[in-house]
């Protein structure tokens, strides 16, 4: 077996990215999760709370905790969804919109630096590989619940 596995390389890279984003976010008394949530909310009309979790790949309890913190900080407000009175619409406050723009700048800066340092063809291959990994996982081609895992 190689010293590095695919999942190890992905995990270590992601942890380094999370650390860098959290260091930047802490300068604004925030977190990467809050920044990601700000970027996931439609800045004009808001986003139904029921679609926000799946959109971000977050569990309901984690999202609920994040939204509560964001509401306490004055970044968002919750209103009844005018299209569906049973659900809640998460909208950005003016302060939330300002912080959303800051989060967007941080993400765009990250991408610009990476794009300057890595050849375009390598980035294209990176996206192709990650898309294929996602497809393999989601289609259950790696771990199929109907088949036994062979050791």
PyMOL commands that set and color helices and strands:
alter all, ss='L'
color gray80, all
select helices_A, chain A and resi 6-26+32-40+49-56+60-72+94-117+120-138
alter helices_A, ss='H'
color red, helices_A
select strands_A, chain A and resi 47-48+76-81+84-92
alter strands_A, ss='S'
color yellow, strands_A
deselect
rebuild
show_as cartoon
